[in-house]
Amino acid sequence: MLSINNLSYFIGGRTLYEDASLHIKPKDKIGLIGLNGAGKSTLLRLINGNYQPDGGDISKSNDCSIGFLNQDLLSYQTEDSILSVAMEAFGEAVETQKAIDQIIKKLETDYSDGLVEKLTKQQEKFERLEGYSMQAKAEEILEGIGFNTQDLQRPLKEFSGGWRMRVMLAKLLLEKPSLLMLDEPTNHLDLPSIEWVENYLRNYEGAVIVVSHDRQFLNNTINKVVEVTQQQLTVYEGDYDFYLEEKELRSEIQKNAFENQQQKIKQTERFIEKFRAKATKAKQVQSRVKALNRMDKVEDVIDTNAVVNFKFEFKQKSGRHVIRLEEVSKSYGDLKILENTSAHIERGDKIALIGANGKGKSTVLRIIDGSEPIKGNREEGYNVLKGFYAQHQLESLQVNNDILEELKQAGTEKTELQLRQVLGCFLFTDEDVFKKIKVLSGGEKSRVALAKTLISEANFLLLDEPTNHLDFQSENILIQALQQYQGTFITVSHNRHFVSQVANKIWYIENHEIKVYPGTYQEYLYWREQNPAESTEAPKPKVEKKEKSQTKKHTDEDQRRLQALKKELNQLEQEIDKLEKDINELEAHMAKPDVYGNPDELLQTNTKYESKKSTLDNLNEQWEEKALEIDMLEE
């Protein structure tokens, strides 16, 4: 259906593709993957004809039509209703409908046989084009990807970029091109819409190429993976999970071949160097020089599975109760978001707020942050330091700063070496840290903004769609960082793999209430499958009910007790910090070979270590008790 033969493409002095080839068959469902900046979107534009190859060619059969969903469509606006825009997919049928309407209007004054015959022919053509069902099909797809029936007649220009992108997706699906190309379609879809699109693509009659960083979406839609790596297109016949297994096997084989070849090269070079000056060995030396020049070099394996050890540092721990929402209501005019709902966040909660768009998930984050006015009570616990990551923070980056300077302005006391170590965790190494923000891709900007959030020393993070624009490697780094995070966080995300890896509690909004499932995402899905009649409801959270009463007035004695407790808590924190440093030094001391090999010294050091650990546990318990009492006195 479509063939890419010996494709080469360059941007400035950078090679994106060199002699790359790929053959796409009529029913292929391809997941196009690779690191940010590898050239995935560029390949789609080359196939679509927006760019021209520098070498090789892209050929397609005469009956191959292409539909391309890309981020440029976000800016498209019109006064036409979203239903009308979607129905543009039935171009010939829409024009036939207009012709029928004109003939019917003429028939009001002209009853000639010729006009009636013309109407009959147009109606037959309209039926042949399935024109009588086109509106129903358009409505089905638009509602399937999240639009309400009452929205279908609203002008496209009234919707945000993400919703306009959905209309463009609906139009493409209705056009049913031979090759459907989707660039990050899940960025603008909520979970119900993603599941609907997955089902549609599984049964799609044509070929599909999708660029996505949602691994579950890929597993549910594709039968082939094409990886953009080292200027080539490498094919794996299977879904994303198969790709991971097969890539590991191929990488192991390639690594062994690379190491064996390197060893052979070194031996040959040593021979050449040793006998270069000996006339009796001149023939053998020349033979080996020619052999080296003819050798097809095996590339080393690029490790895309970075393992990070991100050390989070808090100035202080939060109290047990982080945020309490009591009888909260929130509306925008007639649009009701929350009504008399309550929810509590405790220290150590890792919450994923999931569900359909339009339910108010981002609004809930702002309510928790305290930046959204509400009816009801919002109470913030003791020592809570917030860090908020949202998509608008990408725009707040200073475009003329380099990456390192941007992190320096995050307000921490970290040294330049420490900041470079943090950036290394987020794949910015060596001279990369001096890149200007303005030249970064969307994914690179997201990594910078996330790094700024994570070094803020906040003990409570609010993360709004943090995986948008991240490639698999960057997403894996974020997952590892959050798994190592010892504070509290709540994240809004439609990325099911991400949620399954980081959350220990699931929140969602239903009937204008915050509902809680007290378990992991996998457990939530299992519960939903086992309870189909209640699939939209999860067990209510077990929270302490706060008695409604007048605001408590603190007595002078309460105030004195509160001040004393804060002083004691501060003293405990200093002692805990010192003990933690002592314990770290003892751990490092025990790891030294001369200590490890000396049983007496090892025993003595280990005794000190256990004693300090015991004291630290005791101090942490005291800290918990005092922090809880402070929480109660401040209520």
C-alpha positions as CSV (number, residue, x, y, z in Angstrom):
1,M,0.0,0.0,0.0
2,L,2.8,2.4,0.9
3,S,6.6,2.0,0.7
4,I,9.4,4.0,2.2
5,N,12.6,3.2,0.4
6,N,16.1,4.3,1.5
7,L,14.7,7.5,3.0
8,S,17.2,10.2,4.1
9,Y,16.2,13.5,5.7
10,F,18.4,16.2,7.3
11,I,17.6,19.2,9.5
12,G,20.5,21.6,9.3
13,G,23.6,19.5,10.1
14,R,21.5,16.8,12.0
15,T,20.6,13.5,10.3
16,L,17.1,12.3,11.2
17,Y,17.0,9.4,8.7
18,E,19.6,7.8,6.6
19,D,18.7,5.0,4.1
20,A,15.6,4.0,6.2
21,S,13.0,1.7,4.7
22,L,9.5,0.6,5.7
23,H,6.6,-1.2,4.0
24,I,3.0,-0.5,5.2
25,K,0.4,-3.1,4.4
26,P,-3.4,-2.5,4.1
27,K,-4.4,-3.7,7.6
28,D,-1.2,-2.8,9.6
29,K,-1.8,-1.1,13.0
30,I,1.5,0.5,13.7
31,G,2.8,2.1,16.8
32,L,5.5,4.6,15.9
33,I,7.8,5.1,18.9
34,G,11.2,6.7,19.8
35,L,12.8,9.3,22.0
36,N,11.6,12.9,21.9
37,G,13.3,14.6,18.9
38,A,14.0,11.3,17.1
39,G,11.8,12.3,14.1
40,K,8.4,10.5,14.6
41,S,6.2,13.5,13.7
42,T,8.6,14.4,10.9
43,L,8.1,10.9,9.4
44,L,4.3,11.4,9.4
45,R,4.7,14.8,7.6
46,L,7.1,13.2,5.1
47,I,4.4,10.5,4.4
48,N,1.7,13.1,4.2
49,G,3.8,15.2,1.7
50,N,4.3,18.2,3.9
51,Y,8.1,17.6,3.7
52,Q,10.2,16.3,0.9
53,P,12.9,13.6,1.4
54,D,16.5,14.5,0.9
55,G,17.1,11.0,-0.4
56,G,15.2,7.9,-1.3
57,D,11.4,8.0,-2.0
58,I,8.0,7.4,-0.5
59,S,5.5,5.7,-2.9
60,K,1.9,4.7,-2.4
61,S,-0.7,2.9,-4.5
62,N,-3.3,4.9,-6.5
63,D,-6.1,4.0,-4.2
64,C,-4.3,4.9,-1.0
65,S,-5.9,7.9,0.8
66,I,-4.2,9.5,3.9
67,G,-5.8,11.1,6.9
68,F,-3.5,12.9,9.3
69,L,-4.3,14.2,12.8
70,N,-1.6,16.5,14.0
71,Q,-1.1,19.3,16.6
72,D,-1.4,22.0,14.0
73,L,-5.2,21.4,13.9
74,L,-5.5,22.8,17.4
75,S,-5.6,26.3,15.9
76,Y,-8.4,25.6,13.4
77,Q,-11.6,27.7,14.0
78,T,-14.9,28.3,12.3
79,E,-18.4,29.5,13.0
80,D,-19.8,26.2,11.7
81,S,-21.2,23.8,14.3
82,I,-19.0,20.9,15.3
83,L,-21.6,18.5,13.8
84,S,-21.3,20.3,10.4
85,V,-17.5,20.2,10.6
86,A,-17.5,16.5,11.3
87,M,-19.9,15.9,8.4
88,E,-17.5,17.6,6.0
89,A,-16.0,14.1,5.9
90,F,-19.0,13.1,3.6
91,G,-18.0,15.8,1.1
92,E,-19.8,14.3,-2.0
93,A,-22.9,13.4,0.0
94,V,-23.1,16.9,1.6
95,E,-22.9,18.5,-1.9
96,T,-25.6,16.1,-3.1
97,Q,-27.8,17.1,-0.2
98,K,-27.4,20.8,-1.1
99,A,-28.3,19.9,-4.7
100,I,-31.5,18.1,-3.5
101,D,-32.4,21.1,-1.4
102,Q,-32.1,23.4,-4.3
103,I,-34.2,21.2,-6.6
104,I,-36.9,20.9,-3.9
105,K,-37.0,24.7,-3.7
106,K,-37.4,25.0,-7.4
107,L,-40.2,22.4,-7.4
108,E,-42.3,24.9,-5.4
109,T,-42.8,26.8,-8.6
110,D,-41.7,24.4,-11.4
111,Y,-43.4,21.0,-11.7
112,S,-41.7,19.9,-14.9
113,D,-40.9,16.2,-15.5
114,G,-37.3,17.0,-16.1
115,L,-36.8,18.5,-12.7
116,V,-38.6,15.6,-11.0
117,E,-36.3,13.2,-12.8
118,K,-33.3,15.2,-11.8
119,L,-34.5,15.0,-8.2
120,T,-34.9,11.3,-8.4
121,K,-31.4,10.8,-9.7
122,Q,-29.9,13.0,-7.0
123,Q,-31.8,11.1,-4.3
124,E,-30.6,7.8,-5.7
125,K,-27.1,9.1,-5.6
126,F,-27.6,10.4,-2.0
127,E,-28.8,7.0,-0.9
128,R,-25.9,5.2,-2.7
129,L,-23.5,7.5,-0.8
130,E,-25.2,6.5,2.5
131,G,-26.3,10.2,3.0
132,Y,-29.3,9.3,5.0
133,S,-27.2,7.8,7.7
134,M,-24.3,10.3,7.7
135,Q,-25.7,12.6,10.4
136,A,-26.3,9.6,12.7
137,K,-22.8,8.3,12.1
138,A,-21.3,11.8,12.9
139,E,-23.3,12.1,16.1
140,E,-22.3,8.6,17.2
141,I,-18.6,9.3,16.8
142,L,-18.7,12.8,18.3
143,E,-20.6,11.5,21.4
144,G,-18.2,8.5,21.5
145,I,-15.2,10.8,22.0
146,G,-16.9,12.8,24.7
147,F,-19.3,15.5,23.3
148,N,-22.8,15.9,24.8
149,T,-25.7,15.8,22.4
150,Q,-26.6,19.4,23.2
151,D,-23.1,20.5,22.2
152,L,-23.3,19.2,18.7
153,Q,-24.9,22.4,17.3
154,R,-22.5,24.8,19.0
155,P,-19.9,26.6,16.8
156,L,-16.4,25.0,16.7
157,K,-14.8,28.3,17.7
158,E,-16.4,28.1,21.2
159,F,-14.4,25.1,22.1
160,S,-10.8,24.9,23.5
161,G,-8.0,23.6,21.4
162,G,-8.2,20.1,22.9
163,W,-11.9,19.8,22.1
164,R,-11.4,21.2,18.6
165,M,-8.8,18.4,18.1
166,R,-11.5,15.9,19.0
167,V,-13.7,17.3,16.3
168,M,-10.9,16.9,13.8
169,L,-10.4,13.3,15.0
170,A,-14.1,12.6,14.5
171,K,-13.9,14.0,11.0
172,L,-10.9,11.8,10.1
173,L,-12.6,8.7,11.5
174,L,-15.7,9.4,9.4
175,E,-13.6,9.9,6.3
176,K,-12.1,6.4,6.7
177,P,-8.9,6.9,4.8
178,S,-6.8,3.9,3.7
179,L,-4.0,5.1,6.0
180,L,-5.0,6.9,9.2
181,M,-2.1,8.7,10.9
182,L,-2.6,10.0,14.5
183,D,0.0,12.1,16.3
184,E,-0.5,11.9,20.1
185,P,-4.3,11.5,20.0
186,T,-4.7,10.6,23.7
187,N,-3.2,14.0,24.8
188,H,-6.7,15.5,24.4
189,L,-8.9,12.5,25.5
190,D,-10.2,11.4,28.8
191,L,-10.3,7.8,29.9
192,P,-13.8,7.0,28.6
193,S,-12.9,8.6,25.2
194,I,-9.6,6.8,25.0
195,E,-11.4,3.4,25.6
196,W,-13.9,4.3,22.8
197,V,-11.1,5.2,20.3
198,E,-9.2,2.0,21.2
199,N,-12.3,-0.1,20.3
200,Y,-12.8,1.9,17.1
201,L,-9.2,1.5,15.9
202,R,-9.2,-2.2,16.7
203,N,-12.0,-2.7,14.2
204,Y,-10.8,-0.1,11.7
205,E,-10.7,-1.5,8.2
206,G,-7.7,0.5,7.0
207,A,-4.1,0.9,8.1
208,V,-3.2,3.0,11.1
209,I,0.0,4.7,12.3
210,V,-0.2,6.1,15.8
211,V,2.4,8.1,17.7
212,S,1.7,7.7,21.4
213,H,3.4,7.6,24.7
214,D,0.5,5.7,26.3
215,R,1.7,2.1,26.4
216,Q,-1.7,0.7,27.3
217,F,-3.3,2.5,24.4
218,L,-0.7,1.0,22.1
219,N,-1.2,-2.5,23.5
220,N,-4.9,-2.2,22.9
221,T,-4.7,-0.9,19.3
222,I,-1.6,-2.0,17.4
223,N,-0.1,-5.2,15.9
224,K,3.3,-3.8,14.9
225,V,5.8,-1.5,16.5
226,V,8.2,0.7,14.4
227,E,11.0,2.2,16.5
228,V,12.8,5.3,15.2
229,T,16.4,4.8,16.4
230,Q,19.8,5.6,15.1
231,Q,18.4,7.2,11.9
232,Q,16.6,3.9,11.0
233,L,13.1,2.4,11.2
234,T,13.2,-0.9,13.1
235,V,10.2,-3.2,12.9
236,Y,8.8,-5.5,15.7
237,E,5.9,-7.7,14.8
238,G,3.6,-7.4,17.9
239,D,2.2,-5.0,20.5
240,Y,4.2,-2.8,22.8
241,D,4.7,-5.5,25.5
242,F,6.1,-7.8,22.8
243,Y,8.4,-5.0,21.6
244,L,9.8,-4.6,25.1
245,E,10.7,-8.3,25.3
246,E,12.0,-8.6,21.8
247,K,14.0,-5.4,22.1
248,E,15.7,-6.7,25.3
249,L,16.7,-9.9,23.4
250,R,17.9,-8.0,20.3
251,S,19.8,-5.6,22.5
252,E,21.6,-8.4,24.3
253,I,22.6,-10.0,21.0
254,Q,23.7,-6.6,19.6
255,K,25.7,-5.8,22.8
256,N,27.6,-9.0,22.6
257,A,28.3,-8.5,18.9
258,F,29.5,-4.9,19.6
259,E,31.8,-6.0,22.4
260,N,33.2,-8.9,20.3
261,Q,33.8,-6.6,17.4
262,Q,35.5,-4.0,19.6
263,Q,37.8,-6.6,21.0
264,K,38.7,-7.7,17.5
265,I,39.3,-4.1,16.4
266,K,41.6,-3.5,19.4
267,Q,43.6,-6.7,18.6
268,T,43.9,-5.7,15.0
269,E,45.0,-2.2,15.9
270,R,47.6,-3.5,18.3
271,F,49.0,-5.8,15.6
272,I,49.2,-2.9,13.1
273,E,50.9,-0.6,15.6
274,K,53.3,-3.3,16.7
275,F,54.5,-4.4,13.2
276,R,53.9,-1.2,11.2
277,A,57.7,-0.5,11.0
278,K,58.8,-4.1,10.1
279,A,59.3,-4.7,6.5
280,T,58.7,-8.5,6.9
281,K,55.2,-7.9,8.2
282,A,54.2,-5.1,5.8
283,K,51.9,-7.4,3.8
284,Q,50.0,-8.6,6.8
285,V,49.8,-5.1,8.2
286,Q,48.3,-3.8,5.0
287,S,45.9,-6.7,4.9
288,R,44.6,-5.9,8.4
289,V,44.3,-2.1,7.6
290,K,42.1,-3.0,4.6
291,A,40.1,-5.4,6.7
292,L,39.4,-2.6,9.3
293,N,38.3,-0.2,6.6
294,R,35.9,-2.8,5.1
295,M,34.4,-3.8,8.4
296,D,30.7,-3.1,8.9
297,K,30.7,-1.5,12.3
298,V,28.2,-2.8,14.9
299,E,26.6,0.1,16.8
300,D,26.6,0.0,20.5
301,V,23.2,-0.4,22.3
302,I,21.5,2.9,23.4
303,D,20.1,2.3,26.9
304,T,16.7,4.0,27.0
305,N,15.7,2.5,30.3
306,A,17.4,5.0,32.6
307,V,17.4,4.1,36.3
308,V,17.4,7.1,38.6
309,N,18.0,7.6,42.2
310,F,16.3,10.9,42.9
311,K,16.8,12.1,46.5
312,F,14.0,14.3,47.7
313,E,14.8,16.7,50.4
314,F,12.1,18.3,52.7
315,K,12.8,21.2,54.9
316,Q,10.0,19.7,57.1
317,K,7.5,16.9,57.2
318,S,3.8,17.7,57.0
319,G,1.4,16.9,59.8
320,R,-0.8,13.8,59.5
321,H,-3.7,15.7,58.0
322,V,-2.6,17.4,54.8
323,I,-5.9,18.8,53.4
324,R,-9.5,18.5,54.6
325,L,-12.4,19.5,52.4
326,E,-15.7,19.7,54.3
327,E,-19.1,20.2,52.6
328,V,-17.5,21.9,49.6
329,S,-19.6,23.2,46.7
330,K,-18.4,24.8,43.5
331,S,-20.2,26.0,40.4
332,Y,-19.5,28.2,37.3
333,G,-22.8,29.8,36.7
334,D,-25.3,27.0,35.9
335,L,-22.5,24.5,35.6
336,K,-22.3,22.6,38.9
337,I,-18.9,20.9,39.7
338,L,-19.2,19.9,43.3
339,E,-22.1,19.9,45.8
340,N,-21.6,19.4,49.6
341,T,-18.8,17.0,49.1
342,S,-16.0,16.1,51.6
343,A,-12.6,14.5,51.2
344,H,-9.5,14.2,53.2
345,I,-5.8,13.8,52.2
346,E,-3.5,12.2,54.7
347,R,0.3,12.3,54.8
348,G,1.6,9.5,52.5
349,D,-1.4,9.4,50.2
350,K,-0.5,8.9,46.5
351,I,-3.8,9.8,44.9
352,A,-4.8,9.6,41.2
353,L,-7.9,11.7,40.3
354,I,-9.3,10.0,37.1
355,G,-12.4,10.2,35.0
356,A,-14.0,12.0,32.1
357,N,-13.2,15.5,31.0
358,G,-15.6,18.2,32.1
359,K,-16.2,16.6,35.5
360,G,-13.9,19.2,37.2
361,K,-10.7,17.4,38.0
362,S,-8.4,20.4,37.4
363,T,-10.9,22.5,39.4
364,V,-10.5,20.1,42.3
365,L,-6.7,20.4,42.1
366,R,-7.1,24.2,42.3
367,I,-9.5,23.9,45.3
368,I,-7.0,21.7,47.1
369,D,-4.3,24.2,46.2
370,G,-6.4,27.0,47.7
371,S,-6.4,29.1,44.6
372,E,-10.1,28.4,43.7
373,P,-12.9,30.1,45.7
374,I,-15.5,27.7,47.1
375,K,-18.4,27.4,49.4
376,G,-17.6,25.2,52.3
377,N,-14.5,24.6,54.3
378,R,-10.9,23.9,53.2
379,E,-8.4,23.2,56.0
380,E,-4.7,22.9,55.4
381,G,-2.7,20.8,57.8
382,Y,0.5,21.7,59.8
383,N,3.8,22.3,57.9
384,V,2.2,21.6,54.4
385,L,4.5,22.9,51.7
386,K,2.9,22.7,48.2
387,G,4.4,22.3,44.8
388,F,1.9,22.6,41.8
389,Y,2.7,21.3,38.3
390,A,0.3,22.2,35.5
391,Q,0.6,22.5,31.7
392,H,0.5,26.3,31.9
393,Q,3.8,26.2,33.7
394,L,5.5,25.3,30.4
395,E,4.5,28.8,29.2
396,S,5.8,30.4,32.5
397,L,9.4,29.1,31.7
398,Q,11.7,32.0,30.9
399,V,12.5,31.4,27.2
400,N,15.8,33.2,27.2
401,N,17.2,31.3,30.2
402,D,19.2,28.2,29.7
403,I,18.1,25.1,31.5
404,L,20.5,25.3,34.4
405,E,19.7,29.0,35.0
406,E,16.0,28.2,35.0
407,L,16.5,25.6,37.8
408,K,18.7,28.1,39.7
409,Q,15.6,30.4,39.8
410,A,13.5,27.7,41.5
411,G,14.4,29.2,44.9
412,T,16.3,26.3,46.4
413,E,19.7,26.4,48.0
414,K,21.1,23.6,45.8
415,T,24.6,24.1,44.4
416,E,25.2,24.0,40.6
417,L,26.7,20.5,41.0
418,Q,23.5,19.3,42.7
419,L,21.3,20.9,40.1
420,R,23.3,19.3,37.3
421,Q,22.8,15.9,39.0
422,V,19.1,16.6,39.1
423,L,19.1,17.5,35.4
424,G,21.0,14.3,34.7
425,C,18.1,12.4,36.2
426,F,15.9,14.1,33.7
427,L,18.2,13.3,30.7
428,F,19.9,16.7,30.4
429,T,23.7,15.9,30.5
430,D,26.9,17.7,29.8
431,E,26.4,20.7,27.5
432,D,22.6,20.1,27.3
433,V,22.1,22.1,30.5
434,F,23.1,25.2,28.6
435,K,20.4,24.9,26.0
436,K,18.0,27.8,25.9
437,I,14.4,27.1,26.9
438,K,13.2,28.6,23.6
439,V,14.8,25.8,21.5
440,L,13.4,22.9,23.6
441,S,10.7,20.6,22.4
442,G,7.4,20.3,24.3
443,G,8.6,17.1,26.0
444,E,11.9,18.7,27.0
445,K,10.1,21.7,28.5
446,S,7.9,19.4,30.4
447,R,11.0,17.7,31.9
448,V,12.4,21.1,33.0
449,A,9.1,22.2,34.6
450,L,8.8,18.8,36.4
451,A,12.4,19.1,37.6
452,K,11.6,22.6,39.0
453,T,8.6,21.2,40.8
454,L,10.4,18.2,42.3
455,I,13.4,20.3,43.6
456,S,11.1,22.7,45.3
457,E,11.4,20.8,48.7
458,A,7.6,20.6,48.8
459,N,6.1,17.8,50.9
460,F,2.8,17.9,49.0
461,L,2.7,17.8,45.2
462,L,-0.3,18.6,42.9
463,L,0.4,17.3,39.4
464,D,-2.0,18.1,36.5
465,E,-1.4,15.7,33.5
466,P,2.4,15.4,34.2
467,T,3.0,12.8,31.5
468,N,1.7,14.9,28.6
469,H,4.4,15.3,26.0
470,L,6.8,12.9,27.8
471,D,8.3,10.0,25.8
472,F,8.5,6.6,27.4
473,Q,12.0,7.2,28.8
474,S,11.0,10.4,30.5
475,E,7.7,8.9,31.8
476,N,9.7,6.1,33.3
477,I,12.0,8.6,35.1
478,L,9.0,10.4,36.5
479,I,7.5,7.2,37.7
480,Q,10.7,6.2,39.5
481,A,11.0,9.7,41.0
482,L,7.4,9.5,42.4
483,Q,7.9,6.0,43.7
484,Q,10.9,7.3,45.7
485,Y,8.9,10.3,46.9
486,Q,8.2,10.1,50.6
487,G,5.7,13.0,50.7
488,T,2.1,13.2,49.6
489,F,0.8,13.9,46.1
490,I,-2.4,14.0,44.0
491,T,-2.2,13.7,40.2
492,V,-4.7,14.1,37.4
493,S,-3.9,11.7,34.6
494,H,-5.4,9.8,31.8
495,N,-2.3,7.6,31.4
496,R,-3.3,4.3,32.8
497,H,0.2,2.8,33.1
498,F,1.4,5.9,34.9
499,V,-1.5,5.8,37.4
500,S,-1.1,2.0,38.0
501,Q,2.6,2.5,38.9
502,V,2.3,5.5,41.3
503,A,-1.1,5.6,43.0
504,N,-2.2,3.9,46.2
505,K,-5.7,5.6,46.2
506,I,-8.1,6.4,43.4
507,W,-10.4,9.5,43.4
508,Y,-13.1,10.3,40.8
509,I,-16.0,12.7,40.6
510,E,-19.6,11.4,40.3
511,N,-22.9,13.2,40.9
512,H,-20.9,16.3,42.0
513,E,-19.2,14.4,44.8
514,I,-15.6,13.2,45.2
515,K,-15.7,9.4,45.5
516,V,-12.7,7.4,46.7
517,Y,-11.6,3.9,46.0
518,P,-9.1,3.0,48.8
519,G,-6.6,0.9,46.7
520,T,-4.5,0.8,43.6
521,Y,-5.7,1.3,40.0
522,Q,-5.5,-2.4,39.2
523,E,-7.6,-3.2,42.3
524,Y,-10.1,-0.5,41.2
525,L,-10.4,-1.9,37.8
526,Y,-11.0,-5.4,39.2
527,W,-13.6,-4.0,41.6
528,R,-15.3,-2.3,38.7
529,E,-15.4,-5.5,36.6
530,Q,-16.8,-7.5,39.5
531,N,-19.5,-4.9,40.2
532,P,-20.9,-4.0,36.7
533,A,-24.2,-2.7,38.2
534,E,-22.2,-0.3,40.3
535,S,-19.3,0.3,37.8
536,T,-19.5,4.1,38.2
537,E,-19.4,4.0,42.0
538,A,-16.6,3.0,44.3
539,P,-16.8,2.3,48.1
540,K,-17.1,5.5,50.1
541,P,-13.9,6.6,51.8
542,K,-13.6,5.8,55.5
543,V,-13.0,9.3,56.9
544,E,-13.5,10.8,60.3
545,K,-16.7,12.9,60.3
546,K,-16.1,16.3,61.7
547,E,-18.9,17.5,63.9
548,K,-20.5,20.7,62.8
549,S,-20.0,23.3,65.4
550,Q,-19.1,27.0,65.7
551,T,-15.5,27.9,65.1
552,K,-13.4,27.0,68.1
553,K,-11.8,29.9,69.8
554,H,-8.3,29.2,71.1
555,T,-7.8,30.0,74.8
556,D,-4.6,31.6,76.1
557,E,-3.6,28.2,77.5
558,D,-4.1,26.6,74.1
559,Q,-1.9,29.3,72.5
560,R,0.8,28.7,75.0
561,R,0.6,25.0,74.5
562,L,0.7,25.4,70.7
563,Q,3.8,27.6,70.9
564,A,5.6,25.1,73.2
565,L,4.7,22.2,71.0
566,K,6.1,24.0,67.9
567,K,9.3,24.7,69.8
568,E,9.6,21.0,70.8
569,L,8.8,19.9,67.3
570,N,11.5,22.2,65.9
571,Q,14.0,20.7,68.4
572,L,13.0,17.2,67.5
573,E,13.5,18.0,63.8
574,Q,17.0,19.2,64.5
575,E,17.8,16.0,66.5
576,I,16.3,13.8,63.7
577,D,18.4,15.6,61.0
578,K,21.6,15.0,63.0
579,L,20.8,11.4,63.7
580,E,20.0,10.8,60.0
581,K,23.4,12.3,59.0
582,D,25.2,10.1,61.7
583,I,23.4,7.0,60.4
584,N,24.4,7.8,56.8
585,E,28.0,8.3,57.9
586,L,27.9,4.9,59.7
587,E,26.5,3.2,56.6
588,A,29.2,4.6,54.5
589,H,31.8,3.6,57.1
590,M,30.6,0.0,57.2
591,A,30.8,-0.2,53.4
592,K,34.5,0.4,53.4
593,P,36.5,-2.7,52.6
594,D,38.9,-2.3,55.6
595,V,36.0,-2.1,58.0
596,Y,33.9,-4.8,56.3
597,G,36.9,-7.1,56.5
598,N,37.5,-6.4,60.2
599,P,34.9,-8.3,62.2
600,D,35.6,-6.5,65.5
601,E,35.3,-3.0,64.0
602,L,32.3,-4.0,61.9
603,L,30.5,-5.3,65.0
604,Q,31.3,-2.2,67.0
605,T,30.2,0.1,64.2
606,N,27.0,-2.0,63.6
607,T,26.1,-1.7,67.4
608,K,26.4,2.1,67.1
609,Y,24.3,2.0,64.0
610,E,21.5,-0.1,65.5
611,S,21.4,2.1,68.6
612,K,21.1,5.3,66.6
613,K,18.4,3.7,64.4
614,S,16.4,2.8,67.5
615,T,16.7,6.3,68.8
616,L,15.7,7.7,65.4
617,D,12.5,5.5,65.4
618,N,11.7,6.8,68.9
619,L,12.1,10.4,67.9
620,N,10.0,10.0,64.8
621,E,7.2,8.6,66.9
622,Q,7.5,11.6,69.2
623,W,7.4,13.9,66.2
624,E,4.2,12.2,64.9
625,E,2.5,12.6,68.3
626,K,3.4,16.3,68.6
627,A,2.5,17.1,65.0
628,L,-0.9,15.5,65.5
629,E,-1.5,17.5,68.6
630,I,-0.6,20.7,66.8
631,D,-3.0,19.8,64.0
632,M,-5.8,19.3,66.6
633,L,-5.0,22.6,68.4
634,E,-5.0,24.6,65.1
635,E,-8.4,23.2,64.0
